[in-house]
Amino acid sequence: MTYCVHCGQPEPEGPHPRCHNPRTALEPPRFCARCARRMIVQVTPAGWTARCSRHGACTSEDTG
């Protein structure tokens, strides 16, 4: 199962239209897509880094 990275709710049928829109396209993830845990997010002028205590880190460079 995957979870929404913006609200942490399950995404069994795919992305939530409320959470996945042009407004949130540049937002860093706040929840882990694998376990829905709240992530530690650091935003800098160069991008962002988000870290899950279980699954490690991802960066704005990872998402393209």
C-alpha positions as CSV (number, residue, x, y, z in Angstrom):
1,M,0.0,0.0,0.0
2,T,1.2,3.5,-0.7
3,Y,0.3,6.7,1.1
4,C,-0.2,10.3,0.1
5,V,3.0,12.3,0.7
6,H,0.9,15.4,1.4
7,C,-1.8,14.2,3.8
8,G,-0.6,10.7,4.9
9,Q,-3.9,9.0,3.9
10,P,-3.9,5.6,2.0
11,E,-3.9,5.9,-1.8
12,P,-5.3,2.5,-2.9
13,E,-6.9,3.9,-6.1
14,G,-4.2,6.4,-6.9
15,P,-3.3,10.0,-6.1
16,H,-5.9,12.2,-4.2
17,P,-7.1,15.0,-6.5
18,R,-7.2,17.3,-3.5
19,C,-3.5,16.7,-2.7
20,H,-2.1,16.4,-6.1
21,N,-2.7,19.6,-8.0
22,P,-0.5,22.4,-9.4
23,R,-0.4,24.1,-6.0
24,T,1.3,21.2,-4.3
25,A,3.5,20.2,-7.3
26,L,6.6,22.0,-5.8
27,E,5.8,21.2,-2.2
28,P,8.1,18.7,-0.4
29,P,6.6,15.5,0.9
30,R,5.5,15.7,4.5
31,F,4.6,12.0,5.0
32,C,6.5,8.8,3.9
33,A,4.8,7.2,0.9
34,R,5.8,3.7,2.2
35,C,4.7,3.9,5.9
36,A,2.8,7.3,6.3
37,R,5.1,8.4,9.1
38,R,5.6,12.1,9.4
39,M,9.0,13.0,7.9
40,I,11.6,15.6,8.9
41,V,11.7,18.1,6.1
42,Q,14.4,20.7,5.5
43,V,13.8,23.4,2.8
44,T,16.7,25.5,1.4
45,P,16.9,27.9,-1.5
46,A,18.5,25.0,-3.5
47,G,15.7,22.5,-2.8
48,W,14.5,20.2,0.0
49,T,15.4,17.1,1.9
50,A,12.8,14.8,3.6
51,R,13.8,12.0,5.9
52,C,11.7,9.1,7.2
53,S,13.0,7.5,10.4
54,R,12.4,4.0,8.8
55,H,13.0,4.4,5.1
56,G,15.7,7.0,4.8
57,A,16.0,10.3,2.9
58,C,14.8,11.7,-0.4
59,T,15.6,15.0,-2.0
60,S,14.2,17.4,-4.5
61,E,16.9,16.1,-6.9
62,D,15.5,12.6,-6.6
63,T,12.1,13.7,-7.9
64,G,13.5,15.5,-11.0
